[in-house]
Amino acid sequence: MGQVETDEIYVGLDKKGAHYVFPLQAKGGTDKLNVVQIEQDFGVCEHKFPSLVCRPLGAQFIDDGVIVLFEFEQTAAGVRINSEKHYRLVPPEEISEADLQNYRQRQAD
């Protein structure tokens, strides 16, 4: 495969004890996520972490403090986006205790 550049690699467990590896590609400005990099991340997982479940992630920073997070999956047709979430990044002083309580309540429902 040659040289591979992955921005970050995280390893974690879910609540059932399954082990995962999360390679992360992060892009900002005019740089865009590239399917070749995600394919290479799958290859790194296969080579370096063969017993872990590989869940490649992508982060794309776009205008106005918005970040898009992608999770990718490998299918018979190639790499596909499994999920896409958009978040507006805000400084901590813009989040009230009422906002946090509201969020906690929504997560519990």
Biopython code that builds the backbone (N, CA, C, O; Angstrom):
import numpy as np
from Bio.PDB.StructureBuilder import StructureBuilder

atoms = [
    (1, "MET", "N", (0.820, -1.185, 0.000)),
    (1, "MET", "CA", (0.000, 0.000, 0.000)),
    (1, "MET", "C", (0.869, 1.255, 0.000)),
    (1, "MET", "O", (0.440, 2.298, -0.494)),
    (2, "GLY", "N", (2.056, 1.174, 0.534)),
    (2, "GLY", "CA", (2.918, 2.347, 0.576)),
    (2, "GLY", "C", (2.643, 3.203, 1.801)),
    (2, "GLY", "O", (2.111, 2.731, 2.806)),
    (3, "GLN", "N", (3.010, 4.450, 1.697)),
    (3, "GLN", "CA", (2.851, 5.380, 2.813)),
    (3, "GLN", "C", (1.397, 5.818, 2.940)),
    (3, "GLN", "O", (0.735, 6.118, 1.946)),
    (4, "VAL", "N", (0.911, 5.849, 4.178)),
    (4, "VAL", "CA", (-0.460, 6.260, 4.468)),
    (4, "VAL", "C", (-0.415, 7.365, 5.501)),
    (4, "VAL", "O", (0.321, 7.273, 6.483)),
    (5, "GLU", "N", (-1.198, 8.412, 5.287)),
    (5, "GLU", "CA", (-1.288, 9.505, 6.264)),
    (5, "GLU", "C", (-2.679, 9.512, 6.872)),
    (5, "GLU", "O", (-3.671, 9.750, 6.183)),
    (6, "THR", "N", (-2.740, 9.251, 8.151)),
    (6, "THR", "CA", (-3.985, 9.315, 8.914)),
    (6, "THR", "C", (-3.781, 10.362, 9.992)),
    (6, "THR", "O", (-2.759, 10.353, 10.678)),
    (7, "ASP", "N", (-4.739, 11.267, 10.150)),
    (7, "ASP", "CA", (-4.568, 12.364, 11.100)),
    (7, "ASP", "C", (-4.555, 11.888, 12.549)),
    (7, "ASP", "O", (-3.727, 12.347, 13.335)),
    (8, "GLU", "N", (-5.439, 10.995, 12.910)),
    (8, "GLU", "CA", (-5.517, 10.456, 14.273)),
    (8, "GLU", "C", (-6.009, 9.019, 14.200)),
    (8, "GLU", "O", (-6.682, 8.629, 13.246)),
    (9, "ILE", "N", (-5.664, 8.231, 15.223)),
    (9, "ILE", "CA", (-6.208, 6.883, 15.375)),
    (9, "ILE", "C", (-6.604, 6.715, 16.830)),
    (9, "ILE", "O", (-5.805, 6.951, 17.737)),
    (10, "TYR", "N", (-7.847, 6.304, 17.044)),
    (10, "TYR", "CA", (-8.350, 6.059, 18.391)),
    (10, "TYR", "C", (-8.794, 4.606, 18.486)),
    (10, "TYR", "O", (-9.272, 4.031, 17.508)),
    (11, "VAL", "N", (-8.635, 4.013, 19.667)),
    (11, "VAL", "CA", (-9.097, 2.656, 19.931)),
    (11, "VAL", "C", (-10.035, 2.741, 21.124)),
    (11, "VAL", "O", (-9.735, 3.417, 22.109)),
    (12, "GLY", "N", (-11.174, 2.054, 21.038)),
    (12, "GLY", "CA", (-12.138, 2.132, 22.128)),
    (12, "GLY", "C", (-12.978, 0.880, 22.249)),
    (12, "GLY", "O", (-12.944, -0.011, 21.401)),
    (13, "LEU", "N", (-13.733, 0.844, 23.335)),
    (13, "LEU", "CA", (-14.650, -0.257, 23.635)),
    (13, "LEU", "C", (-16.068, 0.285, 23.686)),
    (13, "LEU", "O", (-16.290, 1.412, 24.129)),
    (14, "ASP", "N", (-17.037, -0.521, 23.231)),
    (14, "ASP", "CA", (-18.416, -0.114, 23.451)),
    (14, "ASP", "C", (-18.894, -0.728, 24.766)),
    (14, "ASP", "O", (-18.139, -1.425, 25.444)),
    (15, "LYS", "N", (-20.147, -0.465, 25.119)),
    (15, "LYS", "CA", (-20.642, -0.914, 26.426)),
    (15, "LYS", "C", (-20.772, -2.433, 26.527)),
    (15, "LYS", "O", (-20.936, -2.968, 27.623)),
    (16, "LYS", "N", (-20.701, -3.132, 25.390)),
    (16, "LYS", "CA", (-20.755, -4.594, 25.398)),
    (16, "LYS", "C", (-19.367, -5.218, 25.359)),
    (16, "LYS", "O", (-19.236, -6.442, 25.378)),
    (17, "GLY", "N", (-18.329, -4.385, 25.304)),
    (17, "GLY", "CA", (-16.963, -4.888, 25.321)),
    (17, "GLY", "C", (-16.336, -5.118, 23.962)),
    (17, "GLY", "O", (-15.213, -5.615, 23.883)),
    (18, "ALA", "N", (-17.036, -4.766, 22.883)),
    (18, "ALA", "CA", (-16.455, -4.912, 21.542)),
    (18, "ALA", "C", (-15.369, -3.857, 21.351)),
    (18, "ALA", "O", (-15.520, -2.718, 21.794)),
    (19, "HIS", "N", (-14.284, -4.232, 20.698)),
    (19, "HIS", "CA", (-13.147, -3.343, 20.467)),
    (19, "HIS", "C", (-13.224, -2.733, 19.066)),
    (19, "HIS", "O", (-13.491, -3.423, 18.082)),
    (20, "TYR", "N", (-12.985, -1.426, 19.005)),
    (20, "TYR", "CA", (-13.058, -0.685, 17.748)),
    (20, "TYR", "C", (-11.776, 0.110, 17.537)),
    (20, "TYR", "O", (-11.081, 0.470, 18.487)),
    (21, "VAL", "N", (-11.484, 0.372, 16.269)),
    (21, "VAL", "CA", (-10.423, 1.309, 15.919)),
    (21, "VAL", "C", (-11.053, 2.364, 15.020)),
    (21, "VAL", "O", (-11.774, 2.046, 14.075)),
    (22, "PHE", "N", (-10.765, 3.638, 15.335)),
    (22, "PHE", "CA", (-11.344, 4.780, 14.626)),
    (22, "PHE", "C", (-10.234, 5.610, 13.986)),
    (22, "PHE", "O", (-9.699, 6.511, 14.632)),
    (23, "PRO", "N", (-9.879, 5.333, 12.744)),
    (23, "PRO", "CA", (-8.952, 6.231, 12.060)),
    (23, "PRO", "C", (-9.714, 7.489, 11.651)),
    (23, "PRO", "O", (-10.866, 7.410, 11.222)),
    (24, "LEU", "N", (-9.078, 8.634, 11.781)),
    (24, "LEU", "CA", (-9.746, 9.906, 11.512)),
    (24, "LEU", "C", (-8.988, 10.710, 10.474)),
    (24, "LEU", "O", (-7.780, 10.921, 10.585)),
    (25, "GLN", "N", (-9.719, 11.152, 9.468)),
    (25, "GLN", "CA", (-9.208, 12.104, 8.478)),
    (25, "GLN", "C", (-9.893, 13.434, 8.756)),
    (25, "GLN", "O", (-11.120, 13.485, 8.830)),
    (26, "ALA", "N", (-9.130, 14.511, 8.912)),
    (26, "ALA", "CA", (-9.706, 15.827, 9.176)),
    (26, "ALA", "C", (-9.244, 16.797, 8.097)),
    (26, "ALA", "O", (-8.063, 16.856, 7.752)),
    (27, "LYS", "N", (-10.194, 17.551, 7.577)),
    (27, "LYS", "CA", (-9.889, 18.506, 6.503)),
    (27, "LYS", "C", (-10.526, 19.854, 6.825)),
    (27, "LYS", "O", (-11.581, 19.936, 7.455)),
    (28, "GLY", "N", (-9.858, 20.892, 6.378)),
    (28, "GLY", "CA", (-10.378, 22.241, 6.553)),
    (28, "GLY", "C", (-10.009, 23.092, 5.360)),
    (28, "GLY", "O", (-9.243, 22.675, 4.492)),
    (29, "GLY", "N", (-10.564, 24.291, 5.327)),
    (29, "GLY", "CA", (-10.270, 25.186, 4.217)),
    (29, "GLY", "C", (-10.759, 24.600, 2.913)),
    (29, "GLY", "O", (-11.900, 24.151, 2.812)),
    (30, "THR", "N", (-9.894, 24.604, 1.913)),
    (30, "THR", "CA", (-10.280, 24.083, 0.599)),
    (30, "THR", "C", (-9.984, 22.586, 0.453)),
    (30, "THR", "O", (-10.351, 21.985, -0.557)),
    (31, "ASP", "N", (-9.327, 21.979, 1.446)),
    (31, "ASP", "CA", (-9.062, 20.537, 1.395)),
    (31, "ASP", "C", (-10.361, 19.767, 1.559)),
    (31, "ASP", "O", (-11.236, 20.164, 2.329)),
    (32, "LYS", "N", (-10.481, 18.672, 0.837)),
    (32, "LYS", "CA", (-11.686, 17.833, 0.886)),
    (32, "LYS", "C", (-11.310, 16.408, 1.259)),
    (32, "LYS", "O", (-10.212, 15.944, 0.952)),
    (33, "LEU", "N", (-12.233, 15.716, 1.926)),
    (33, "LEU", "CA", (-12.034, 14.297, 2.205)),
    (33, "LEU", "C", (-11.965, 13.540, 0.890)),
    (33, "LEU", "O", (-12.647, 13.879, -0.077)),
    (34, "ASN", "N", (-11.124, 12.501, 0.871)),
    (34, "ASN", "CA", (-10.867, 11.758, -0.349)),
    (34, "ASN", "C", (-11.122, 10.278, -0.088)),
    (34, "ASN", "O", (-10.643, 9.739, 0.910)),
    (35, "VAL", "N", (-11.859, 9.620, -0.959)),
    (35, "VAL", "CA", (-12.194, 8.212, -0.783)),
    (35, "VAL", "C", (-10.937, 7.341, -0.718)),
    (35, "VAL", "O", (-10.935, 6.320, -0.030)),
    (36, "VAL", "N", (-9.880, 7.723, -1.413)),
    (36, "VAL", "CA", (-8.635, 6.938, -1.386)),
    (36, "VAL", "C", (-8.065, 6.904, 0.030)),
    (36, "VAL", "O", (-7.581, 5.865, 0.479)),
    (37, "GLN", "N", (-8.119, 8.030, 0.730)),
    (37, "GLN", "CA", (-7.623, 8.060, 2.105)),
    (37, "GLN", "C", (-8.452, 7.152, 3.007)),
    (37, "GLN", "O", (-7.903, 6.482, 3.882)),
    (38, "ILE", "N", (-9.756, 7.124, 2.805)),
    (38, "ILE", "CA", (-10.617, 6.266, 3.622)),
    (38, "ILE", "C", (-10.324, 4.797, 3.301)),
    (38, "ILE", "O", (-10.272, 3.965, 4.207)),
    (39, "GLU", "N", (-10.136, 4.477, 2.033)),
    (39, "GLU", "CA", (-9.763, 3.109, 1.658)),
    (39, "GLU", "C", (-8.445, 2.725, 2.317)),
    (39, "GLU", "O", (-8.293, 1.597, 2.785)),
    (40, "GLN", "N", (-7.498, 3.642, 2.357)),
    (40, "GLN", "CA", (-6.216, 3.379, 3.006)),
    (40, "GLN", "C", (-6.393, 3.180, 4.514)),
    (40, "GLN", "O", (-5.705, 2.359, 5.120)),
    (41, "ASP", "N", (-7.314, 3.932, 5.115)),
    (41, "ASP", "CA", (-7.591, 3.746, 6.543)),
    (41, "ASP", "C", (-8.126, 2.342, 6.814)),
    (41, "ASP", "O", (-7.747, 1.711, 7.800)),
    (42, "PHE", "N", (-9.005, 1.855, 5.942)),
    (42, "PHE", "CA", (-9.464, 0.469, 6.084)),
    (42, "PHE", "C", (-8.276, -0.487, 5.997)),
    (42, "PHE", "O", (-8.199, -1.452, 6.758)),
    (43, "GLY", "N", (-7.348, -0.223, 5.074)),
    (43, "GLY", "CA", (-6.161, -1.064, 4.929)),
    (43, "GLY", "C", (-5.275, -1.033, 6.162)),
    (43, "GLY", "O", (-4.756, -2.068, 6.580)),
    (44, "VAL", "N", (-5.097, 0.144, 6.749)),
    (44, "VAL", "CA", (-4.302, 0.267, 7.982)),
    (44, "VAL", "C", (-4.946, -0.545, 9.096)),
    (44, "VAL", "O", (-4.261, -1.252, 9.835)),
    (45, "CYS", "N", (-6.265, -0.441, 9.215)),
    (45, "CYS", "CA", (-6.976, -1.206, 10.247)),
    (45, "CYS", "C", (-6.768, -2.700, 10.050)),
    (45, "CYS", "O", (-6.486, -3.432, 10.999)),
    (46, "GLU", "N", (-6.910, -3.138, 8.811)),
    (46, "GLU", "CA", (-6.752, -4.551, 8.487)),
    (46, "GLU", "C", (-5.348, -5.056, 8.831)),
    (46, "GLU", "O", (-5.181, -6.163, 9.343)),
    (47, "HIS", "N", (-4.342, -4.223, 8.539)),
    (47, "HIS", "CA", (-2.953, -4.617, 8.761)),
    (47, "HIS", "C", (-2.529, -4.480, 10.222)),
    (47, "HIS", "O", (-1.930, -5.399, 10.781)),
    (48, "LYS", "N", (-2.833, -3.346, 10.839)),
    (48, "LYS", "CA", (-2.335, -3.057, 12.188)),
    (48, "LYS", "C", (-3.265, -3.537, 13.303)),
    (48, "LYS", "O", (-2.807, -3.843, 14.404)),
    (49, "PHE", "N", (-4.572, -3.603, 13.023)),
    (49, "PHE", "CA", (-5.553, -3.948, 14.049)),
    (49, "PHE", "C", (-6.541, -4.987, 13.511)),
    (49, "PHE", "O", (-7.744, -4.728, 13.478)),
    (50, "PRO", "N", (-6.053, -6.154, 13.090)),
    (50, "PRO", "CA", (-6.929, -7.117, 12.402)),
    (50, "PRO", "C", (-8.070, -7.661, 13.256)),
    (50, "PRO", "O", (-9.074, -8.112, 12.705)),
    (51, "SER", "N", (-7.951, -7.634, 14.569)),
    (51, "SER", "CA", (-9.006, -8.192, 15.418)),
    (51, "SER", "C", (-10.013, -7.140, 15.888)),
    (51, "SER", "O", (-10.961, -7.473, 16.599)),
    (52, "LEU", "N", (-9.817, -5.866, 15.497)),
    (52, "LEU", "CA", (-10.727, -4.802, 15.921)),
    (52, "LEU", "C", (-11.694, -4.439, 14.798)),
    (52, "LEU", "O", (-11.392, -4.635, 13.621)),
    (53, "VAL", "N", (-12.850, -3.913, 15.166)),
    (53, "VAL", "CA", (-13.828, -3.434, 14.194)),
    (53, "VAL", "C", (-13.383, -2.050, 13.730)),
    (53, "VAL", "O", (-13.208, -1.143, 14.545)),
    (54, "CYS", "N", (-13.202, -1.892, 12.428)),
    (54, "CYS", "CA", (-12.721, -0.628, 11.865)),
    (54, "CYS", "C", (-13.900, 0.279, 11.543)),
    (54, "CYS", "O", (-14.827, -0.115, 10.835)),
    (55, "ARG", "N", (-13.856, 1.513, 12.078)),
    (55, "ARG", "CA", (-14.915, 2.499, 11.820)),
    (55, "ARG", "C", (-14.270, 3.829, 11.441)),
    (55, "ARG", "O", (-14.136, 4.710, 12.290)),
    (56, "PRO", "N", (-13.872, 3.986, 10.187)),
    (56, "PRO", "CA", (-13.217, 5.222, 9.761)),
    (56, "PRO", "C", (-14.139, 6.434, 9.889)),
    (56, "PRO", "O", (-15.335, 6.368, 9.606)),
    (57, "LEU", "N", (-13.543, 7.536, 10.323)),
    (57, "LEU", "CA", (-14.263, 8.790, 10.500)),
    (57, "LEU", "C", (-13.622, 9.878, 9.663)),
    (57, "LEU", "O", (-12.422, 9.846, 9.390)),
    (58, "GLY", "N", (-14.425, 10.831, 9.265)),
    (58, "GLY", "CA", (-13.934, 12.011, 8.567)),
    (58, "GLY", "C", (-14.523, 13.247, 9.216)),
    (58, "GLY", "O", (-15.685, 13.250, 9.622)),
    (59, "ALA", "N", (-13.727, 14.292, 9.313)),
    (59, "ALA", "CA", (-14.191, 15.577, 9.827)),
    (59, "ALA", "C", (-13.881, 16.621, 8.774)),
    (59, "ALA", "O", (-12.736, 16.771, 8.347)),
    (60, "GLN", "N", (-14.915, 17.341, 8.359)),
    (60, "GLN", "CA", (-14.744, 18.410, 7.369)),
    (60, "GLN", "C", (-15.190, 19.710, 8.014)),
    (60, "GLN", "O", (-16.361, 19.880, 8.353)),
    (61, "PHE", "N", (-14.239, 20.631, 8.181)),
    (61, "PHE", "CA", (-14.554, 21.943, 8.731)),
    (61, "PHE", "C", (-15.015, 22.833, 7.590)),
    (61, "PHE", "O", (-14.296, 23.013, 6.606)),
    (62, "ILE", "N", (-16.224, 23.395, 7.720)),
    (62, "ILE", "CA", (-16.754, 24.259, 6.682)),
    (62, "ILE", "C", (-17.029, 25.640, 7.273)),
    (62, "ILE", "O", (-16.727, 25.883, 8.441)),
    (63, "ASP", "N", (-17.585, 26.521, 6.497)),
    (63, "ASP", "CA", (-17.772, 27.914, 6.892)),
    (63, "ASP", "C", (-18.594, 28.080, 8.167)),
    (63, "ASP", "O", (-19.372, 27.207, 8.550)),
    (64, "ASP", "N", (-18.393, 29.231, 8.809)),
    (64, "ASP", "CA", (-19.187, 29.663, 9.962)),
    (64, "ASP", "C", (-19.119, 28.717, 11.155)),
    (64, "ASP", "O", (-20.118, 28.536, 11.851)),
    (65, "GLY", "N", (-17.970, 28.116, 11.400)),
    (65, "GLY", "CA", (-17.805, 27.280, 12.584)),
    (65, "GLY", "C", (-18.599, 25.992, 12.561)),
    (65, "GLY", "O", (-18.947, 25.462, 13.616)),
    (66, "VAL", "N", (-18.892, 25.478, 11.371)),
    (66, "VAL", "CA", (-19.633, 24.221, 11.256)),
    (66, "VAL", "C", (-18.649, 23.101, 10.938)),
    (66, "VAL", "O", (-17.754, 23.256, 10.107)),
    (67, "ILE", "N", (-18.832, 21.979, 11.612)),
    (67, "ILE", "CA", (-18.037, 20.784, 11.342)),
    (67, "ILE", "C", (-18.999, 19.671, 10.937)),
    (67, "ILE", "O", (-20.053, 19.491, 11.548)),
    (68, "VAL", "N", (-18.624, 18.934, 9.907)),
    (68, "VAL", "CA", (-19.406, 17.784, 9.456)),
    (68, "VAL", "C", (-18.596, 16.541, 9.811)),
    (68, "VAL", "O", (-17.425, 16.427, 9.449)),
    (69, "LEU", "N", (-19.228, 15.615, 10.522)),
    (69, "LEU", "CA", (-18.587, 14.357, 10.886)),
    (69, "LEU", "C", (-19.210, 13.229, 10.075)),
    (69, "LEU", "O", (-20.432, 13.097, 10.008)),
    (70, "PHE", "N", (-18.362, 12.426, 9.467)),
    (70, "PHE", "CA", (-18.791, 11.295, 8.648)),
    (70, "PHE", "C", (-18.280, 10.004, 9.275)),
    (70, "PHE", "O", (-17.182, 9.958, 9.830)),
    (71, "GLU", "N", (-19.094, 8.959, 9.176)),
    (71, "GLU", "CA", (-18.610, 7.611, 9.456)),
    (71, "GLU", "C", (-18.761, 6.839, 8.156)),
    (71, "GLU", "O", (-19.786, 6.934, 7.481)),
    (72, "PHE", "N", (-17.736, 6.075, 7.811)),
    (72, "PHE", "CA", (-17.710, 5.344, 6.548)),
    (72, "PHE", "C", (-17.836, 3.848, 6.785)),
    (72, "PHE", "O", (-17.509, 3.341, 7.858)),
    (73, "GLU", "N", (-18.316, 3.154, 5.763)),
    (73, "GLU", "CA", (-18.368, 1.695, 5.797)),
    (73, "GLU", "C", (-17.900, 1.165, 4.454)),
    (73, "GLU", "O", (-17.993, 1.842, 3.430)),
    (74, "GLN", "N", (-17.396, -0.061, 4.481)),
    (74, "GLN", "CA", (-16.944, -0.705, 3.255)),
    (74, "GLN", "C", (-18.034, -1.674, 2.813)),
    (74, "GLN", "O", (-18.458, -2.536, 3.584)),
    (75, "THR", "N", (-18.483, -1.530, 1.576)),
    (75, "THR", "CA", (-19.520, -2.397, 1.023)),
    (75, "THR", "C", (-18.969, -3.089, -0.218)),
    (75, "THR", "O", (-17.853, -2.808, -0.655)),
    (76, "ALA", "N", (-19.752, -3.984, -0.772)),
    (76, "ALA", "CA", (-19.344, -4.659, -2.007)),
    (76, "ALA", "C", (-19.158, -3.656, -3.141)),
    (76, "ALA", "O", (-18.388, -3.902, -4.069)),
    (77, "ALA", "N", (-19.863, -2.526, -3.069)),
    (77, "ALA", "CA", (-19.764, -1.489, -4.106)),
    (77, "ALA", "C", (-18.664, -0.471, -3.812)),
    (77, "ALA", "O", (-18.450, 0.448, -4.603)),
    (78, "GLY", "N", (-17.966, -0.619, -2.687)),
    (78, "GLY", "CA", (-16.902, 0.311, -2.323)),
    (78, "GLY", "C", (-17.210, 1.053, -1.036)),
    (78, "GLY", "O", (-18.124, 0.682, -0.300)),
    (79, "VAL", "N", (-16.455, 2.089, -0.770)),
    (79, "VAL", "CA", (-16.617, 2.873, 0.452)),
    (79, "VAL", "C", (-17.857, 3.749, 0.331)),
    (79, "VAL", "O", (-18.067, 4.413, -0.684)),
    (80, "ARG", "N", (-18.668, 3.741, 1.369)),
    (80, "ARG", "CA", (-19.896, 4.539, 1.423)),
    (80, "ARG", "C", (-19.950, 5.314, 2.735)),
    (80, "ARG", "O", (-19.334, 4.925, 3.727)),
    (81, "ILE", "N", (-20.690, 6.407, 2.725)),
    (81, "ILE", "CA", (-20.945, 7.150, 3.963)),
    (81, "ILE", "C", (-22.048, 6.419, 4.719)),
    (81, "ILE", "O", (-23.149, 6.224, 4.202)),
    (82, "ASN", "N", (-21.739, 6.019, 5.944)),
    (82, "ASN", "CA", (-22.704, 5.340, 6.800)),
    (82, "ASN", "C", (-23.563, 6.353, 7.549)),
    (82, "ASN", "O", (-24.766, 6.151, 7.717)),
    (83, "SER", "N", (-22.940, 7.446, 8.000)),
    (83, "SER", "CA", (-23.690, 8.501, 8.671)),
    (83, "SER", "C", (-22.984, 9.833, 8.473)),
    (83, "SER", "O", (-21.771, 9.898, 8.275)),
    (84, "GLU", "N", (-23.780, 10.887, 8.531)),
    (84, "GLU", "CA", (-23.274, 12.251, 8.377)),
    (84, "GLU", "C", (-24.000, 13.136, 9.378)),
    (84, "GLU", "O", (-25.230, 13.165, 9.410)),
    (85, "LYS", "N", (-23.239, 13.859, 10.198)),
    (85, "LYS", "CA", (-23.813, 14.750, 11.216)),
    (85, "LYS", "C", (-23.155, 16.118, 11.090)),
    (85, "LYS", "O", (-21.947, 16.219, 10.876)),
    (86, "HIS", "N", (-23.957, 17.165, 11.226)),
    (86, "HIS", "CA", (-23.466, 18.538, 11.167)),
    (86, "HIS", "C", (-23.575, 19.168, 12.555)),
    (86, "HIS", "O", (-24.590, 19.026, 13.236)),
    (87, "TYR", "N", (-22.518, 19.862, 12.960)),
    (87, "TYR", "CA", (-22.491, 20.526, 14.261)),
    (87, "TYR", "C", (-21.970, 21.947, 14.088)),
    (87, "TYR", "O", (-21.048, 22.189, 13.310)),
    (88, "ARG", "N", (-22.564, 22.875, 14.812)),
    (88, "ARG", "CA", (-22.040, 24.238, 14.854)),
    (88, "ARG", "C", (-21.207, 24.333, 16.120)),
    (88, "ARG", "O", (-21.713, 24.112, 17.221)),
    (89, "LEU", "N", (-19.947, 24.657, 15.969)),
    (89, "LEU", "CA", (-19.055, 24.782, 17.112)),
    (89, "LEU", "C", (-19.288, 26.136, 17.773)),
    (89, "LEU", "O", (-19.343, 27.168, 17.104)),
    (90, "VAL", "N", (-19.424, 26.115, 19.086)),
    (90, "VAL", "CA", (-19.670, 27.354, 19.825)),
    (90, "VAL", "C", (-18.736, 27.425, 21.028)),
    (90, "VAL", "O", (-18.349, 26.396, 21.582)),
    (91, "PRO", "N", (-18.376, 28.641, 21.428)),
    (91, "PRO", "CA", (-17.556, 28.777, 22.634)),
    (91, "PRO", "C", (-18.376, 28.399, 23.876)),
    (91, "PRO", "O", (-19.595, 28.570, 23.881)),
    (92, "PRO", "N", (-17.733, 27.896, 24.909)),
    (92, "PRO", "CA", (-18.454, 27.453, 26.115)),
    (92, "PRO", "C", (-19.348, 28.532, 26.730)),
    (92, "PRO", "O", (-20.403, 28.223, 27.284)),
    (93, "GLU", "N", (-18.933, 29.780, 26.633)),
    (93, "GLU", "CA", (-19.731, 30.848, 27.255)),
    (93, "GLU", "C", (-21.071, 31.072, 26.551)),
    (93, "GLU", "O", (-21.933, 31.773, 27.080)),
    (94, "GLU", "N", (-21.254, 30.489, 25.372)),
    (94, "GLU", "CA", (-22.535, 30.608, 24.666)),
    (94, "GLU", "C", (-23.506, 29.482, 25.008)),
    (94, "GLU", "O", (-24.612, 29.437, 24.468)),
    (95, "ILE", "N", (-23.108, 28.574, 25.897)),
    (95, "ILE", "CA", (-23.968, 27.455, 26.284)),
    (95, "ILE", "C", (-24.389, 27.657, 27.729)),
    (95, "ILE", "O", (-23.551, 27.736, 28.627)),
    (96, "SER", "N", (-25.697, 27.740, 27.945)),
    (96, "SER", "CA", (-26.211, 27.960, 29.296)),
    (96, "SER", "C", (-26.454, 26.623, 29.994)),
    (96, "SER", "O", (-26.480, 25.571, 29.355)),
    (97, "GLU", "N", (-26.629, 26.681, 31.292)),
    (97, "GLU", "CA", (-26.969, 25.480, 32.056)),
    (97, "GLU", "C", (-28.327, 24.947, 31.604)),
    (97, "GLU", "O", (-28.535, 23.734, 31.575)),
    (98, "ALA", "N", (-29.257, 25.847, 31.250)),
    (98, "ALA", "CA", (-30.567, 25.419, 30.748)),
    (98, "ALA", "C", (-30.417, 24.653, 29.433)),
    (98, "ALA", "O", (-31.120, 23.668, 29.207)),
    (99, "ASP", "N", (-29.497, 25.101, 28.556)),
    (99, "ASP", "CA", (-29.230, 24.375, 27.307)),
    (99, "ASP", "C", (-28.760, 22.962, 27.608)),
    (99, "ASP", "O", (-29.224, 22.002, 26.993)),
    (100, "LEU", "N", (-27.840, 22.835, 28.551)),
    (100, "LEU", "CA", (-27.295, 21.516, 28.894)),
    (100, "LEU", "C", (-28.356, 20.610, 29.501)),
    (100, "LEU", "O", (-28.408, 19.421, 29.189)),
    (101, "GLN", "N", (-29.197, 21.158, 30.360)),
    (101, "GLN", "CA", (-30.272, 20.358, 30.958)),
    (101, "GLN", "C", (-31.263, 19.907, 29.886)),
    (101, "GLN", "O", (-31.718, 18.764, 29.902)),
    (102, "ASN", "N", (-31.593, 20.794, 28.966)),
    (102, "ASN", "CA", (-32.488, 20.453, 27.860)),
    (102, "ASN", "C", (-31.894, 19.323, 27.018)),
    (102, "ASN", "O", (-32.596, 18.386, 26.636)),
    (103, "TYR", "N", (-30.603, 19.423, 26.736)),
    (103, "TYR", "CA", (-29.931, 18.386, 25.949)),
    (103, "TYR", "C", (-29.957, 17.050, 26.685)),
    (103, "TYR", "O", (-30.266, 16.016, 26.092)),
    (104, "ARG", "N", (-29.630, 17.071, 27.984)),
    (104, "ARG", "CA", (-29.641, 15.825, 28.766)),
    (104, "ARG", "C", (-31.019, 15.169, 28.757)),
    (104, "ARG", "O", (-31.129, 13.947, 28.661)),
    (105, "GLN", "N", (-32.076, 15.990, 28.860)),
    (105, "GLN", "CA", (-33.427, 15.474, 28.850)),
    (105, "GLN", "C", (-33.757, 14.810, 27.513)),
    (105, "GLN", "O", (-34.362, 13.738, 27.483)),
    (106, "ARG", "N", (-33.362, 15.442, 26.412)),
    (106, "ARG", "CA", (-33.619, 14.867, 25.084)),
    (106, "ARG", "C", (-32.888, 13.551, 24.917)),
    (106, "ARG", "O", (-33.407, 12.642, 24.269)),
    (107, "GLN", "N", (-31.689, 13.422, 25.487)),
    (107, "GLN", "CA", (-30.925, 12.180, 25.356)),
    (107, "GLN", "C", (-31.555, 11.061, 26.168)),
    (107, "GLN", "O", (-31.438, 9.890, 25.805)),
    (108, "ALA", "N", (-32.224, 11.408, 27.263)),
    (108, "ALA", "CA", (-32.842, 10.403, 28.126)),
    (108, "ALA", "C", (-34.140, 9.869, 27.525)),
    (108, "ALA", "O", (-34.542, 8.745, 27.824)),
    (109, "ASP", "N", (-34.787, 10.651, 26.695)),
    (109, "ASP", "CA", (-36.085, 10.247, 26.104)),
    (109, "ASP", "C", (-35.934, 9.171, 25.061)),
    (109, "ASP", "O", (-36.926, 8.732, 24.479)),
]
sb = StructureBuilder()
sb.init_structure("model")
sb.init_model(0)
sb.init_chain("A")
sb.init_seg("    ")
for serial, (resi, resn, name, xyz) in enumerate(atoms, 1):
    if name == "N":
        sb.init_residue(resn, " ", resi, " ")
    sb.init_atom(name, np.array(xyz, "f"), 0.0, 1.0, " ", f" {name:<3s}", serial, name[0])
structure = sb.get_structure()
